[in-house]
Amino acid sequence: MNLSTSLTLNANRHPDKIAVICEGRSYTYKELNDEVNRMANGFLQLGYKKGDKVGMFMKNSDHFIITFYALAKAGLVIVPVNFRLTATETSYILAQSDCIAVICDAEYEEIISEASKNETDVKHTIVHPQASESENLNWDEVRSNNVQEPPVEVVATDDAEILYTSGTTGQPKGALFDHQRIVNVNTAFIMGTEINQHDRLIHLAPLFHSAQLNLFFLTGIMVGTTNIIHRDFNPVEVLKAIEEYKITYFFGVPAMYNALLQVPEREKYNLSTVQKCLYGAAPMAPGLIDQAIELFGTDQFYNLCGLTEAGPGGVILYPDEHKTKLGAGGKAMFLTNVRVVNDNMEDVQSGETGEFIIRGGTVMKEYYKKPEETSQALKGGWLFTGDLATIDAEGYITIVDRKKDMIISGGENVYSVEVEQVLNSHPKILEAATIGFPDERWGEAVGAVLVLKEGETVNEDEIITFCRERLAGYKIPRKFVYIDQLPRNTSGKILKYQLRETYQNEILQGLEGT
């Protein structure tokens, strides 16, 4: 079994079923498989060999899907790259991953051309639909007429993907996966959520991100779903599409749910076909979950809490568990073992905080060409996530912070998730993030970066009073900064290091002036 096996099997099993719809273009499973084979054979005609690394710098589209599966069928190692990166950032990834080629959308050709010049091994840039620079190749130039399965044997242990971490704490690292590990991710997701061939999925988050790609899209193709792909996230267009295509499964990061809930007259859209809603990649406030349940008219919500290096994998909270464990991450996903441990690798007691670690068939092989970082992350078969968590008496795990984001004030640990959930429950606050700032008396104190709801104003005394009713004194933010939008990576996680770099001095200057 490999990544592309399921596409070939479904092309034989139900050739006339719609597999993908994107911007008015639709493909049956047979048509999609034929297009994939044309591109895979085209890659081989260019001289690419099994094991070569090829980058993808593309937005969500049917052409992203065709490219991805074609590279997999040709035995190539796929390197999906964040299309929001600069040429310098992209050049680092292309060089570090040993990419010999890049496939990109036309709007990114200039970035890729610039990035490829800087000490990379890139020989070809393939542009969809058409290149503007003569040295680059057009998509149709590569696409062959041969719809036969490419003559490459791809086995489960062959390398398949290098997924670069989102870099919430600095420079990204490439998590290497073979085909079997990704099939394990798909299998665990099927077992956990009972997704099946009758489901209709909508894909909104960037497909270069591990959750949207490995967990959701590849699993959908494995079981034979119909997949609606949106190039960009537009809340109104999403609600229209759910109604038009009768979507049954919805997956989004918390910021997407929040955006949908801000749409005027959202109640006029018929969302009744949605049977299950999944969220992940970042904590979702209980109040936001309650509002989303009302919006979709179903309480079948799943919390997926994991990380790229685990496939993604980690813990899952099922719909019935939301009634009693709302706010928790959950228990281990199928094919995965999880623990919360102290610095001596001992399981922490209920209520104590430790590091969240994962072991199982979905975990990466290594960080590509980074042996030191690999040895720090993978120890004794366990993946050390860098996430701080608690575990209760019933075994439910809750992520409370990143190790590097925890604030220590007067010797007390302050976990950002707890403070942010309180701030996010304030009726005038849309989103909140907490960061530590230096304090002569306490060592560190809590600062809050806030995004207010449209048209709202608030004073700090009001927020402090609100927090004092819900938090211990040392956890209450002492200073507030107001901005229009929190910086996030593509998986929806708040970039705390950017907030610290940008606002710590502003917070200190504000305190000095009071």
VODOTI-585798 format. One record per residue (C-alpha): z negated, y, x; residue number from 1. Coordinates in steps of 0.05 Angstrom, whole numbers, always signed. Layout:
N
+--------+--------+--------+-----+
!     pz !     py !     px !   n !
+--------+--------+--------+-----+
!      Z !      Y !      X ! NUM !
...
+--------+--------+--------+-----+
***
This chain:
514
+--------+--------+--------+-----+
!     pz !     py !     px !   n !
+--------+--------+--------+-----+
!     +0 !     +0 !     +0 !   1 !
!    +17 !    +70 !    +25 !   2 !
!    +23 !   +140 !     -5 !   3 !
!    +94 !   +131 !    -30 !   4 !
!    +88 !    +59 !    -56 !   5 !
!    +63 !    +82 !   -124 !   6 !
!   +122 !   +130 !   -133 !   7 !
!   +172 !    +74 !   -119 !   8 !
!   +135 !    +26 !   -165 !   9 !
!   +132 !    +76 !   -222 !  10 !
!   +206 !    +92 !   -214 !  11 !
!   +217 !    +18 !   -228 !  12 !
!   +163 !    +10 !   -280 !  13 !
!   +180 !    +70 !   -325 !  14 !
!   +242 !   +104 !   -296 !  15 !
!   +254 !   +150 !   -355 !  16 !
!   +184 !   +178 !   -361 !  17 !
!   +175 !   +251 !   -341 !  18 !
!   +138 !   +255 !   -275 !  19 !
!   +141 !   +329 !   -257 !  20 !
!   +156 !   +394 !   -292 !  21 !
!   +159 !   +459 !   -254 !  22 !
!   +189 !   +526 !   -274 !  23 !
!   +235 !   +493 !   -325 !  24 !
!   +258 !   +438 !   -278 !  25 !
!   +237 !   +367 !   -297 !  26 !
!   +244 !   +300 !   -263 !  27 !
!   +236 !   +230 !   -289 !  28 !
!   +202 !   +181 !   -243 !  29 !
!   +270 !   +153 !   -223 !  30 !
!   +299 !   +222 !   -211 !  31 !
!   +239 !   +243 !   -170 !  32 !
!   +243 !   +179 !   -128 !  33 !
!   +317 !   +189 !   -116 !  34 !
!   +307 !   +261 !    -93 !  35 !
!   +251 !   +238 !    -47 !  36 !
!   +295 !   +184 !    -17 !  37 !
!   +351 !   +235 !     -4 !  38 !
!   +304 !   +279 !    +35 !  39 !
!   +270 !   +221 !    +71 !  40 !
!   +337 !   +195 !    +95 !  41 !
!   +356 !   +266 !   +114 !  42 !
!   +295 !   +272 !   +158 !  43 !
!   +312 !   +207 !   +193 !  44 !
!   +384 !   +232 !   +205 !  45 !
!   +354 !   +292 !   +241 !  46 !
!   +323 !   +242 !   +290 !  47 !
!   +251 !   +246 !   +267 !  48 !
!   +213 !   +184 !   +284 !  49 !
!   +154 !   +148 !   +253 !  50 !
!    +90 !   +183 !   +273 !  51 !
!   +121 !   +251 !   +286 !  52 !
!    +82 !   +309 !   +256 !  53 !
!   +117 !   +357 !   +207 !  54 !
!    +86 !   +420 !   +177 !  55 !
!    +93 !   +444 !   +106 !  56 !
!    +86 !   +518 !    +91 !  57 !
!   +102 !   +520 !    +17 !  58 !
!    +73 !   +543 !    -49 !  59 !
!    +64 !   +494 !   -107 !  60 !
!   +132 !   +470 !   -132 !  61 !
!   +174 !   +409 !   -146 !  62 !
!   +203 !   +419 !    -77 !  63 !
!   +134 !   +414 !    -46 !  64 !
!   +126 !   +346 !    -81 !  65 !
!   +194 !   +321 !    -59 !  66 !
!   +181 !   +343 !    +13 !  67 !
!   +112 !   +311 !    +15 !  68 !
!   +134 !   +243 !    -10 !  69 !
!   +197 !   +244 !    +33 !  70 !
!   +156 !   +255 !    +96 !  71 !
!   +110 !   +199 !    +75 !  72 !
!   +167 !   +151 !    +62 !  73 !
!   +198 !   +168 !   +130 !  74 !
!   +133 !   +149 !   +164 !  75 !
!   +119 !   +220 !   +186 !  76 !
!    +51 !   +252 !   +190 !  77 !
!    +45 !   +310 !   +140 !  78 !
!    +11 !   +375 !   +160 !  79 !
!     +3 !   +419 !    +98 !  80 !
!    -12 !   +491 !   +120 !  81 !
!    -44 !   +547 !    +81 !  82 !
!    +13 !   +594 !    +63 !  83 !
!    -35 !   +654 !    +64 !  84 !
!    -45 !   +648 !   +140 !  85 !
!    -16 !   +697 !   +189 !  86 !
!    +35 !   +678 !   +242 !  87 !
!    -19 !   +675 !   +295 !  88 !
!    -64 !   +630 !   +253 !  89 !
!     -4 !   +586 !   +234 !  90 !
!    +18 !   +580 !   +306 !  91 !
!    -50 !   +552 !   +325 !  92 !
!    -44 !   +497 !   +273 !  93 !
!    +28 !   +480 !   +290 !  94 !
!    +12 !   +475 !   +364 !  95 !
!    -55 !   +438 !   +355 !  96 !
!    -24 !   +386 !   +308 !  97 !
!    +39 !   +375 !   +352 !  98 !
!    +87 !   +391 !   +295 !  99 !
!   +160 !   +381 !   +314 ! 100 !
!   +186 !   +414 !   +250 ! 101 !
!   +165 !   +457 !   +192 ! 102 !
!   +190 !   +459 !   +120 ! 103 !
!   +178 !   +526 !    +87 ! 104 !
!   +196 !   +569 !    +27 ! 105 !
!   +246 !   +624 !    +41 ! 106 !
!   +193 !   +678 !    +32 ! 107 !
!   +155 !   +650 !    +92 ! 108 !
!   +214 !   +640 !   +139 ! 109 !
!   +197 !   +701 !   +181 ! 110 !
!   +124 !   +679 !   +190 ! 111 !
!   +145 !   +609 !   +211 ! 112 !
!   +198 !   +634 !   +259 ! 113 !
!   +147 !   +679 !   +293 ! 114 !
!    +93 !   +626 !   +293 ! 115 !
!   +140 !   +573 !   +323 ! 116 !
!   +155 !   +615 !   +384 ! 117 !
!    +84 !   +613 !   +410 ! 118 !
!    +75 !   +550 !   +452 ! 119 !
!    +92 !   +501 !   +397 ! 120 !
!   +136 !   +438 !   +397 ! 121 !
!   +173 !   +460 !   +334 ! 122 !
!   +248 !   +443 !   +340 ! 123 !
!   +270 !   +454 !   +268 ! 124 !
!   +251 !   +502 !   +212 ! 125 !
!   +278 !   +477 !   +146 ! 126 !
!   +280 !   +531 !    +92 ! 127 !
!   +283 !   +522 !    +16 ! 128 !
!   +329 !   +541 !    -15 ! 129 !
!   +367 !   +576 !    +41 ! 130 !
!   +353 !   +602 !   +111 ! 131 !
!   +368 !   +674 !   +130 ! 132 !
!   +364 !   +661 !   +205 ! 133 !
!   +423 !   +623 !   +234 ! 134 !
!   +381 !   +578 !   +278 ! 135 !
!   +343 !   +550 !   +218 ! 136 !
!   +367 !   +496 !   +171 ! 137 !
!   +380 !   +501 !    +96 ! 138 !
!   +345 !   +451 !    +50 ! 139 !
!   +412 !   +423 !    +25 ! 140 !
!   +437 !   +413 !    +97 ! 141 !
!   +381 !   +363 !   +108 ! 142 !
!   +384 !   +330 !    +39 ! 143 !
!   +428 !   +267 !    +45 ! 144 !
!   +468 !   +230 !     -9 ! 145 !
!   +432 !   +165 !     +6 ! 146 !
!   +383 !   +148 !    -51 ! 147 !
!   +364 !    +81 !    -21 ! 148 !
!   +293 !    +69 !     +4 ! 149 !
!   +290 !    +93 !    +76 ! 150 !
!   +290 !    +38 !   +129 ! 151 !
!   +220 !    +51 !   +155 ! 152 !
!   +161 !     +4 !   +149 ! 153 !
!    +99 !    +44 !   +132 ! 154 !
!    +34 !     +5 !   +131 ! 155 !
!    -35 !    +24 !   +107 ! 156 !
!    -63 !    +37 !   +177 ! 157 !
!     -8 !    +87 !   +195 ! 158 !
!    -29 !   +160 !   +201 ! 159 !
!     -9 !   +200 !   +139 ! 160 !
!    -40 !   +270 !   +138 ! 161 !
!    -74 !   +322 !   +180 ! 162 !
!   -112 !   +367 !   +133 ! 163 !
!   -140 !   +430 !   +164 ! 164 !
!   -209 !   +450 !   +142 ! 165 !
!   -215 !   +515 !   +106 ! 166 !
!   -252 !   +549 !   +162 ! 167 !
!   -313 !   +577 !   +125 ! 168 !
!   -348 !   +583 !   +192 ! 169 !
!   -291 !   +596 !   +239 ! 170 !
!   -229 !   +563 !   +268 ! 171 !
!   -201 !   +506 !   +227 ! 172 !
!   -201 !   +433 !   +250 ! 173 !
!   -150 !   +380 !   +231 ! 174 !
!   -179 !   +321 !   +193 ! 175 !
!   -135 !   +260 !   +205 ! 176 !
!   -125 !   +208 !   +151 ! 177 !
!    -85 !   +144 !   +148 ! 178 !
!    -51 !   +119 !    +85 ! 179 !
!   -107 !    +71 !    +66 ! 180 !
!   -160 !   +125 !    +67 ! 181 !
!   -120 !   +167 !    +18 ! 182 !
!   -106 !   +108 !    -27 ! 183 !
!   -181 !    +96 !    -26 ! 184 !
!   -191 !   +168 !    -50 ! 185 !
!   -142 !   +156 !   -107 ! 186 !
!   -176 !    +90 !   -125 ! 187 !
!   -246 !   +122 !   -126 ! 188 !
!   -221 !   +178 !   -171 ! 189 !
!   -188 !   +129 !   -220 ! 190 !
!   -252 !    +88 !   -223 ! 191 !
!   -295 !   +149 !   -233 ! 192 !
!   -255 !   +187 !   -285 ! 193 !
!   -212 !   +133 !   -318 ! 194 !
!   -148 !   +174 !   -310 ! 195 !
!    -88 !   +135 !   -337 ! 196 !
!    -13 !   +137 !   -348 ! 197 !
!    -19 !   +171 !   -415 ! 198 !
!    -52 !   +233 !   -386 ! 199 !
!    -17 !   +300 !   -375 ! 200 !
!    -43 !   +341 !   -316 ! 201 !
!    -35 !   +414 !   -297 ! 202 !
!    -37 !   +432 !   -223 ! 203 !
!    -61 !   +502 !   -208 ! 204 !
!    -98 !   +503 !   -141 ! 205 !
!    -54 !   +502 !    -79 ! 206 !
!    -27 !   +432 !    -65 ! 207 !
!    -41 !   +438 !     +9 ! 208 !
!   -115 !   +434 !     -8 ! 209 !
!   -145 !   +365 !     -5 ! 210 !
!   -177 !   +364 !    -75 ! 211 !
!   -114 !   +386 !   -112 ! 212 !
!    -68 !   +342 !    -69 ! 213 !
!   -105 !   +278 !    -52 ! 214 !
!   -155 !   +274 !   -109 ! 215 !
!   -114 !   +300 !   -167 ! 216 !
!    -39 !   +300 !   -156 ! 217 !
!    -30 !   +237 !   -114 ! 218 !
!    -76 !   +199 !   -162 ! 219 !
!    -35 !   +224 !   -220 ! 220 !
!    +29 !   +197 !   -190 ! 221 !
!     -6 !   +132 !   -173 ! 222 !
!    -23 !   +118 !   -246 ! 223 !
!    +41 !   +148 !   -275 ! 224 !
!    +19 !   +213 !   -307 ! 225 !
!    +62 !   +272 !   -327 ! 226 !
!    +48 !   +332 !   -281 ! 227 !
!    +58 !   +405 !   -296 ! 228 !
!    +60 !   +448 !   -233 ! 229 !
!    +46 !   +522 !   -230 ! 230 !
!    +68 !   +561 !   -170 ! 231 !
!    +13 !   +612 !   -178 ! 232 !
!    -50 !   +617 !   -219 ! 233 !
!    -43 !   +663 !   -278 ! 234 !
!    -98 !   +653 !   -331 ! 235 !
!    -55 !   +672 !   -391 ! 236 !
!     +2 !   +628 !   -369 ! 237 !
!    -46 !   +571 !   -357 ! 238 !
!    -73 !   +575 !   -429 ! 239 !
!     -1 !   +577 !   -455 ! 240 !
!    +18 !   +516 !   -414 ! 241 !
!    -43 !   +476 !   -437 ! 242 !
!    -21 !   +487 !   -509 ! 243 !
!    +54 !   +476 !   -497 ! 244 !
!    +49 !   +413 !   -455 ! 245 !
!    -13 !   +385 !   -490 ! 246 !
!    -52 !   +378 !   -425 ! 247 !
!   -105 !   +324 !   -428 ! 248 !
!   -138 !   +333 !   -359 ! 249 !
!   -158 !   +400 !   -330 ! 250 !
!   -182 !   +411 !   -259 ! 251 !
!   -202 !   +478 !   -231 ! 252 !
!   -249 !   +513 !   -183 ! 253 !
!   -305 !   +554 !   -215 ! 254 !
!   -267 !   +620 !   -203 ! 255 !
!   -210 !   +593 !   -246 ! 256 !
!   -256 !   +576 !   -303 ! 257 !
!   -286 !   +645 !   -297 ! 258 !
!   -217 !   +677 !   -299 ! 259 !
!   -197 !   +638 !   -362 ! 260 !
!   -261 !   +662 !   -396 ! 261 !
!   -241 !   +735 !   -383 ! 262 !
!   -174 !   +728 !   -420 ! 263 !
!   -173 !   +772 !   -482 ! 264 !
!   -162 !   +732 !   -547 ! 265 !
!   -168 !   +667 !   -509 ! 266 !
!   -191 !   +633 !   -574 ! 267 !
!   -121 !   +639 !   -603 ! 268 !
!    -95 !   +585 !   -555 ! 269 !
!    -98 !   +512 !   -578 ! 270 !
!   -134 !   +474 !   -523 ! 271 !
!   -154 !   +415 !   -567 ! 272 !
!   -113 !   +364 !   -528 ! 273 !
!   -158 !   +372 !   -466 ! 274 !
!   -202 !   +311 !   -463 ! 275 !
!   -234 !   +320 !   -395 ! 276 !
!   -250 !   +378 !   -350 ! 277 !
!   -265 !   +373 !   -276 ! 278 !
!   -293 !   +425 !   -229 ! 279 !
!   -311 !   +426 !   -156 ! 280 !
!   -301 !   +457 !    -87 ! 281 !
!   -357 !   +507 !   -101 ! 282 !
!   -421 !   +509 !   -142 ! 283 !
!   -411 !   +527 !   -216 ! 284 !
!   -467 !   +563 !   -251 ! 285 !
!   -496 !   +526 !   -312 ! 286 !
!   -482 !   +586 !   -356 ! 287 !
!   -409 !   +585 !   -336 ! 288 !
!   -405 !   +511 !   -352 ! 289 !
!   -434 !   +523 !   -421 ! 290 !
!   -381 !   +577 !   -434 ! 291 !
!   -326 !   +531 !   -409 ! 292 !
!   -349 !   +475 !   -455 ! 293 !
!   -343 !   +523 !   -513 ! 294 !
!   -274 !   +547 !   -490 ! 295 !
!   -244 !   +477 !   -484 ! 296 !
!   -282 !   +447 !   -543 ! 297 !
!   -304 !   +386 !   -504 ! 298 !
!   -368 !   +368 !   -466 ! 299 !
!   -332 !   +317 !   -422 ! 300 !
!   -343 !   +355 !   -357 ! 301 !
!   -345 !   +324 !   -288 ! 302 !
!   -373 !   +357 !   -225 ! 303 !
!   -338 !   +334 !   -162 ! 304 !
!   -376 !   +353 !    -99 ! 305 !
!   -346 !   +334 !    -32 ! 306 !
!   -308 !   +360 !    +28 ! 307 !
!   -241 !   +354 !    +62 ! 308 !
!   -267 !   +308 !   +118 ! 309 !
!   -288 !   +258 !    +65 ! 310 !
!   -220 !   +254 !    +33 ! 311 !
!   -247 !   +294 !     -6 ! 312 !
!   -305 !   +251 !    -28 ! 313 !
!   -379 !   +256 !    -39 ! 314 !
!   -417 !   +256 !   -104 ! 315 !
!   -398 !   +260 !   -178 ! 316 !
!   -437 !   +283 !   -239 ! 317 !
!   -412 !   +250 !   -303 ! 318 !
!   -408 !   +283 !   -372 ! 319 !
!   -470 !   +249 !   -401 ! 320 !
!   -509 !   +269 !   -339 ! 321 !
!   -494 !   +342 !   -351 ! 322 !
!   -543 !   +340 !   -409 ! 323 !
!   -602 !   +325 !   -364 ! 324 !
!   -579 !   +341 !   -293 ! 325 !
!   -537 !   +404 !   -303 ! 326 !
!   -532 !   +440 !   -236 ! 327 !
!   -538 !   +377 !   -194 ! 328 !
!   -481 !   +350 !   -152 ! 329 !
!   -491 !   +278 !   -175 ! 330 !
!   -491 !   +209 !   -144 ! 331 !
!   -443 !   +175 !    -96 ! 332 !
!   -370 !   +167 !   -116 ! 333 !
!   -341 !    +97 !   -116 ! 334 !
!   -326 !    +69 !    -47 ! 335 !
!   -376 !   +118 !    -17 ! 336 !
!   -448 !   +117 !     +6 ! 337 !
!   -488 !   +182 !    +12 ! 338 !
!   -556 !   +202 !    +39 ! 339 !
!   -599 !   +264 !    +51 ! 340 !
!   -633 !   +259 !   +119 ! 341 !
!   -677 !   +299 !   +166 ! 342 !
!   -664 !   +312 !   +240 ! 343 !
!   -691 !   +242 !   +256 ! 344 !
!   -640 !   +209 !   +210 ! 345 !
!   -696 !   +191 !   +161 ! 346 !
!   -684 !   +197 !    +86 ! 347 !
!   -720 !   +258 !    +59 ! 348 !
!   -770 !   +252 !     +3 ! 349 !
!   -756 !   +277 !    -68 ! 350 !
!   -755 !   +353 !    -68 ! 351 !
!   -747 !   +360 !     +8 ! 352 !
!   -685 !   +389 !    +40 ! 353 !
!   -642 !   +353 !    +90 ! 354 !
!   -569 !   +345 !   +112 ! 355 !
!   -520 !   +312 !    +65 ! 356 !
!   -484 !   +254 !   +100 ! 357 !
!   -428 !   +208 !    +75 ! 358 !
!   -401 !   +140 !    +95 ! 359 !
!   -343 !   +101 !    +64 ! 360 !
!   -269 !    +85 !    +62 ! 361 !
!   -248 !   +155 !    +44 ! 362 !
!   -276 !   +189 !   +106 ! 363 !
!   -228 !   +216 !   +158 ! 364 !
!   -211 !   +179 !   +222 ! 365 !
!   -226 !   +239 !   +266 ! 366 !
!   -213 !   +312 !   +279 ! 367 !
!   -144 !   +309 !   +310 ! 368 !
!   -148 !   +320 !   +386 ! 369 !
!   -219 !   +345 !   +382 ! 370 !
!   -263 !   +290 !   +410 ! 371 !
!   -325 !   +333 !   +419 ! 372 !
!   -324 !   +359 !   +347 ! 373 !
!   -309 !   +288 !   +323 ! 374 !
!   -370 !   +260 !   +359 ! 375 !
!   -413 !   +314 !   +329 ! 376 !
!   -388 !   +300 !   +258 ! 377 !
!   -382 !   +224 !   +259 ! 378 !
!   -445 !   +187 !   +283 ! 379 !
!   -460 !   +114 !   +271 ! 380 !
!   -406 !   +110 !   +217 ! 381 !
!   -435 !   +170 !   +179 ! 382 !
!   -401 !   +237 !   +168 ! 383 !
!   -450 !   +294 !   +179 ! 384 !
!   -426 !   +348 !   +131 ! 385 !
!   -466 !   +408 !   +152 ! 386 !
!   -488 !   +417 !    +80 ! 387 !
!   -561 !   +422 !    +62 ! 388 !
!   -583 !   +384 !     +1 ! 389 !
!   -641 !   +358 !    -39 ! 390 !
!   -648 !   +291 !    -74 ! 391 !
!   -693 !   +279 !   -135 ! 392 !
!   -734 !   +218 !   -154 ! 393 !
!   -675 !   +189 !   -192 ! 394 !
!   -627 !   +196 !   -133 ! 395 !
!   -587 !   +257 !   -157 ! 396 !
!   -564 !   +300 !    -99 ! 397 !
!   -557 !   +376 !   -103 ! 398 !
!   -523 !   +417 !    -49 ! 399 !
!   -564 !   +480 !    -35 ! 400 !
!   -530 !   +513 !    +24 ! 401 !
!   -490 !   +507 !    +87 ! 402 !
!   -534 !   +499 !   +148 ! 403 !
!   -504 !   +561 !   +178 ! 404 !
!   -514 !   +602 !   +114 ! 405 !
!   -588 !   +587 !   +102 ! 406 !
!   -633 !   +648 !   +105 ! 407 !
!   -703 !   +643 !   +137 ! 408 !
!   -748 !   +699 !   +112 ! 409 !
!   -820 !   +701 !   +136 ! 410 !
!   -815 !   +628 !   +156 ! 411 !
!   -791 !   +608 !    +86 ! 412 !
!   -723 !   +576 !    +75 ! 413 !
!   -680 !   +613 !    +24 ! 414 !
!   -621 !   +573 !     -2 ! 415 !
!   -563 !   +616 !    -26 ! 416 !
!   -542 !   +571 !    -84 ! 417 !
!   -609 !   +580 !   -119 ! 418 !
!   -607 !   +656 !   -113 ! 419 !
!   -534 !   +661 !   -131 ! 420 !
!   -543 !   +620 !   -194 ! 421 !
!   -596 !   +669 !   -218 ! 422 !
!   -552 !   +729 !   -201 ! 423 !
!   -492 !   +697 !   -235 ! 424 !
!   -532 !   +688 !   -299 ! 425 !
!   -542 !   +763 !   -305 ! 426 !
!   -500 !   +787 !   -364 ! 427 !
!   -468 !   +844 !   -324 ! 428 !
!   -451 !   +805 !   -260 ! 429 !
!   -385 !   +767 !   -254 ! 430 !
!   -397 !   +736 !   -185 ! 431 !
!   -450 !   +740 !   -131 ! 432 !
!   -459 !   +718 !    -59 ! 433 !
!   -521 !   +723 !    -16 ! 434 !
!   -525 !   +735 !    +59 ! 435 !
!   -582 !   +745 !   +107 ! 436 !
!   -593 !   +809 !   +146 ! 437 !
!   -641 !   +824 !   +204 ! 438 !
!   -710 !   +849 !   +183 ! 439 !
!   -764 !   +871 !   +232 ! 440 !
!   -821 !   +846 !   +189 ! 441 !
!   -793 !   +781 !   +160 ! 442 !
!   -741 !   +762 !   +212 ! 443 !
!   -688 !   +758 !   +158 ! 444 !
!   -684 !   +785 !    +87 ! 445 !
!   -637 !   +770 !    +29 ! 446 !
!   -578 !   +815 !    +14 ! 447 !
!   -532 !   +806 !    -46 ! 448 !
!   -457 !   +822 !    -51 ! 449 !
!   -439 !   +831 !   -124 ! 450 !
!   -377 !   +835 !   -167 ! 451 !
!   -393 !   +866 !   -234 ! 452 !
!   -357 !   +849 !   -299 ! 453 !
!   -303 !   +899 !   -318 ! 454 !
!   -332 !   +963 !   -346 ! 455 !
!   -404 !   +946 !   -328 ! 456 !
!   -454 !   +986 !   -288 ! 457 !
!   -522 !   +964 !   -265 ! 458 !
!   -579 !   +992 !   -223 ! 459 !
!   -617 !   +954 !   -170 ! 460 !
!   -684 !   +959 !   -205 ! 461 !
!   -654 !   +923 !   -265 ! 462 !
!   -628 !   +866 !   -221 ! 463 !
!   -694 !   +860 !   -182 ! 464 !
!   -734 !   +856 !   -247 ! 465 !
!   -686 !   +803 !   -272 ! 466 !
!   -694 !   +763 !   -207 ! 467 !
!   -770 !   +771 !   -204 ! 468 !
!   -776 !   +733 !   -270 ! 469 !
!   -737 !   +675 !   -241 ! 470 !
!   -748 !   +673 !   -166 ! 471 !
!   -805 !   +675 !   -116 ! 472 !
!   -814 !   +743 !    -84 ! 473 !
!   -786 !   +724 !    -16 ! 474 !
!   -721 !   +700 !    -48 ! 475 !
!   -706 !   +765 !    -85 ! 476 !
!   -650 !   +807 !    -54 ! 477 !
!   -674 !   +872 !    -22 ! 478 !
!   -606 !   +905 !    -17 ! 479 !
!   -542 !   +902 !    -57 ! 480 !
!   -469 !   +915 !    -41 ! 481 !
!   -416 !   +922 !    -96 ! 482 !
!   -344 !   +900 !    -84 ! 483 !
!   -283 !   +885 !   -127 ! 484 !
!   -272 !   +813 !   -104 ! 485 !
!   -308 !   +762 !    -61 ! 486 !
!   -268 !   +733 !     -3 ! 487 !
!   -253 !   +660 !    -14 ! 488 !
!   -215 !   +605 !    +20 ! 489 !
!   -162 !   +566 !    -18 ! 490 !
!   -212 !   +516 !    -44 ! 491 !
!   -252 !   +571 !    -78 ! 492 !
!   -310 !   +572 !    -28 ! 493 !
!   -338 !   +640 !    -12 ! 494 !
!   -327 !   +660 !    +61 ! 495 !
!   -398 !   +678 !    +79 ! 496 !
!   -382 !   +692 !   +152 ! 497 !
!   -333 !   +746 !   +130 ! 498 !
!   -386 !   +777 !    +85 ! 499 !
!   -436 !   +777 !   +142 ! 500 !
!   -386 !   +809 !   +190 ! 501 !
!   -366 !   +862 !   +139 ! 502 !
!   -431 !   +879 !   +102 ! 503 !
!   -492 !   +865 !   +146 ! 504 !
!   -486 !   +933 !   +180 ! 505 !
!   -474 !   +968 !   +114 ! 506 !
!   -537 !   +936 !    +85 ! 507 !
!   -578 !   +957 !   +146 ! 508 !
!   -551 !  +1029 !   +143 ! 509 !
!   -567 !  +1031 !    +69 ! 510 !
!   -639 !  +1010 !    +83 ! 511 !
!   -647 !  +1060 !   +139 ! 512 !
!   -626 !  +1115 !    +91 ! 513 !
!   -677 !  +1096 !    +38 ! 514 !
+--------+--------+--------+-----+
***
